[in-house]
């Protein structure tokens, strides 16, 4: 808005005021902002009112045993999976729903049909008709195996049970399948042809159980590309048979290193496990040497990942391979690993990847919750950036701060949503936004701030205001598939990330915020929180009612605009104090920081709580002064995003 400065002089009063011409009245309504009716339901024995899992909280469990083989000649994976599904709910189940996410690559899928001609997440690059070819589906109930009645609908499969699965009961599902690996897999998987061979990054590679919970029942939203995943926890044991020339890296613990590594690589692996510096497991020069791999046609790599919601893997004969020790709280250890082609090598590139993995995982483990996986693997390939438990895929072209940023971001996801298992397909801000926030803390910490400011989460509140509150902006509380692709980064990542930063730095303070966020993570580790659980948990731990902020920043797309509207002197005498009037011109209130400068050089800072706005859209307060005011500056560090910063300063900027 534009501001006109009016100067008044009189015998009894000397005052300088600001009047808004673009917006003559405030849009703010304190009754709406501070309405006591916010939460849609009361707490119960499953989800307690304080935001924690209740005494009768339950969630179902899915354990997987998978055998798969990579056919490099045909870019094909063939596999069989045995799923043991345990029903911990109080409800008997007469059918199961599974996710078949590979089916998005079928030419007739909803994801293809719902992708615009301009493309989306690479879905329209090159003609590709893929998806699962399901060869058989059977059930094992009461020790007897029989063919299962099933129906595939796009990216979901329904399996009818021969008899109800009672509470605390379990059933086994066996599925044989194949699929072709797409070159561009919605930027979440795929394959890259490099100088020394194909790099395969493989995910969504086996049928997975949909989540059955006490909120939705079966969660069966189709996979359309923008929305990610919501998965049950369990133990996953898997084997990958690949050409012997390949190195296969994956989620979890490698169970048979002696069978798949050379004697020299076993020695280097042991050295890396005890080294804070990167140890080369397979050098660039060794990539083309036959002696760098055991002899034979094929090798089977065996992995296990415990208490996980998913696993992914990568395979290539082109990998340079290195590793280093990760030091975790309580003296525990993990292993940082990087696998990348020669095109990515160099000290400005992937030669520092393991250093970045180690730094990221160690920081997040100290700040939030100890890292839970035995390895942390970074793979360079076609995927720009995608996270899975214990393994991430990052662009083979990434360098310097870009490689640090994508590595730190993708490994941050091992806390949100891998440890804290929120529903990504509905609420992407609960992982992307929270992760974006902690990424800013990590980059400030890494290597004495080498990449601090990489994600530009500080300063320029006016720039953020323009980005968040423009005419085509969308709200945070939307599923990603209905968010315009151009806005997804803003509403799923940046805006909720800044919301967390505002909570920490402007509303609660670091001590209360950090304690509350850790409390939330520890309460919901390996469980399924809803947004309301998060809101409740933060409020109860911090001891602060925050529904005014949740309502405006997360549930609605309310704007912020605060202004200095008048400055007067008590009895026309600066020595007796100044009366400053401020206004909240938009719907979302915020705590206020005002910097007051006097002509003699004295500067004071006034901090006002958000409760001042419970009385209405304007607020007056007295500042004890000894001289005339030189400047009044509201939101002086510009950390709060606003639609208009020109009205934050008195006298008004000319």
Order of alpha helices (4+ residues) and beta strands (2+ residues): beta-beta-alpha-beta-beta-beta-alpha-beta-beta-beta-beta-beta-beta-beta-beta-beta-beta-beta-beta-beta-beta-alpha-alpha-beta-beta-beta-beta-beta-alpha-beta-beta-beta-alpha-alpha-alpha-alpha-alpha-alpha-alpha-beta-beta-beta-beta-beta-beta-beta
